């Protein structure tokens, strides 16, 4: 037991350090299914809950750095100065990464939902990804609840404000841009879209 007013022993510091590293490992492992769910065909709810690199991976890095500080127990003046010199740039870089990630994610907001006229559990969503310049992501979502999956239909700059998507058939989605159209054909059974084909506008 650690008593107040006394320094931790080397063994106690090591135990605390490895506990912090264990939590960091759990955070990394929790992020893995979230990152996988962010790819085509991934589960929407898993991505929403676990695809959080700033929180999970950033937190893991912070815990590892903290574990090193705890384990090494800087006692001398020069060792403390060296520790501060090492941590300062890490903190600055980490803060910058967090700021950029939060700014990017903070700009994303859904703009439109287009439900299939044939199957109500198939929806095309249009998301504006940037709060400064319009960048649109078109995404197909199929299923409901825990079985809901998503497929990326592309990201496009929207400077001309002419990008839009529409259902052009029971199993067909057309994404229109300024100078072209891309037609995606869906598998009737699973709803999975093909890679799309370009057609003249």
N, C-alpha and C positions, 0 to 999 in steps of 0.2 A: 504494500500500500504506500502511496506517495504522500508524505506528510507536508503540510504547508510550511513554507519558509526554507525548504531543503531542495537542492537540485536533484533532478532525476539521475539515477545511476545509469551506467552505460547500457545495462541490460534492459532497463525500463525504457530508455530512449529508443533502443532497437525495436522493442515490442510495439511502441506507439508508431514508429516509422513504418514497420511492416503492416500494421493495421491500416494506416493511411493508404499504402500501396494496394492493399487488398480492396479497399473501397474504390480506388482508381481503376483497378482491373474490372470490377463489377460495372462501373460506368461505361467503360469501353465495350464490354460484352453486351450491355444493354443497347448501345448504339448500333451494333452490327445488324440486328434484324430491321431496325428503322432505316438504315442506309439501303438494305436490300429491298425494302418495301417501297423506296423512292424510285426504283427502276420500273420499267414497263411491266404491267401485270401485277404489281405489288398491291398489298392490302392497304386501303386508304387509312383505316384507323391505326394500324401499326405504324405507318409513316407519320401520322399526326402526333402520336404519343412519343415515339422513340427516335425519329430522325431529327435530333436536336444536337448538332455538333458543337455549337457554342456552349451549351449547358453541360453536356456529357463529356465530350472530348476536352473542352477547355477546363472543365472542373477536374478531370483526371490529371491533366498536366499540372494544374495548381496544387493538387494533392501530392503529386510526386515531388515537386519542388519543395513543398512544405515538409515532406518526409525527410528529405535530405538535410534541411535546416535543423529539424528536430534531432536527427541521428548524429550529425556532426558536432552539435553543441559548441558553438563558437564562443570561447571564453576570453581570448585575448583581444586587445584593441584592434590589432592589425587583421586578425581573422574576421572580426565583425565588419571592418571596413571592406575587406575583400568580398565578404558575403553580400554586403549592400551593393557593391559595384557589379557583382554578378547578377543580382536579382533585379536591379533597376531596369536594364534593357529588356529583360524578360517580361516585366510588368508592363512596360510601355508597349512592347509588341503585342502582348496579350490584350491590352486595352484597345489597341487599334483594330485588331482582328474582331473583337467583340463589337466594337462600334460599327465597323463595315457590315458585319453579318446582321446586326440588329437593324441597321438602316435599310439593307436590302430586303430583309423579310418584312420590315414594317411597311414597305411600300406596296407589297402585294395585296391585292384585294379583288374578290370576285366581281365581275361585271354583268355576266349573263349566264343563264342556264337554259339549255335547249333540250327539252325532253323528246325522245323518239315518239312519233305518232303511232308506231306499231307496238312498242314495248316501253312502259313507263319506268322500268328499272335501268334504262340506258339513257344517259344524259351527257350532252356536250357542255362543258363549262369553259367560259372565257375569263381569264384572269389577267389583270394588269399588274405586271411584276415590278414596275418602277414608278416611284412617286414624282419623278422629274420628267423623264421622257417616256412616252407610251411604248411599252414593250408587252405584247400580248402572248399569252400561252393558251393554246387550245388543247383541251384534254377530254378524253372520253372516259366516263365512269359507268361501270356495269355492276349490277347486283345491289344489294342493300345490306345494312348492318355490318357484321363482321366479314361477310363475303364480298363486300364492295371492293372492286379493283379499279385501277386507273391505267390509261395508256396515253402517252404523249403524242399529240398530233402536230406539234411544231410550235416554235416561238418566232414571232415576227415583229419588226419595228413598225410602229403605227403612226409614222409621221404624216402619212396621207389620210389617216382616219378612214381607210377603205378596206381594212381587213375584217372579215366576218366569216362565220361558219353557219351551215344550214344542213338539215336533213333533206337529202334529195331522193331518198328511197327508204324502204323499211330497213335495209342493211347497208345504207350508203350515206356518207357524210362528205360534203364538199366544203373545203376551206378556200375562200377567195381572197387574193391579194391584189395589189395595184395592177400587176401585169401578168398574173397567172392564176390558175386554179389547180388545187390538188384534191383528187377524189380518193377517199378511203372506203374500201369494201370490208364489211364486218362478217366474221364467221357467224352464220345464223344460230349455231348452237351455243357458242361461248361468248359471242360479242367481241372477240379479239379482232382488232383492225389489221389490215395488211400494211405494207410500207407506204402505200399511196402511189398514185400515178399522176403525173402532170398532164393537164389538158389545156388547150388554148382557151383564153378568156374571150 
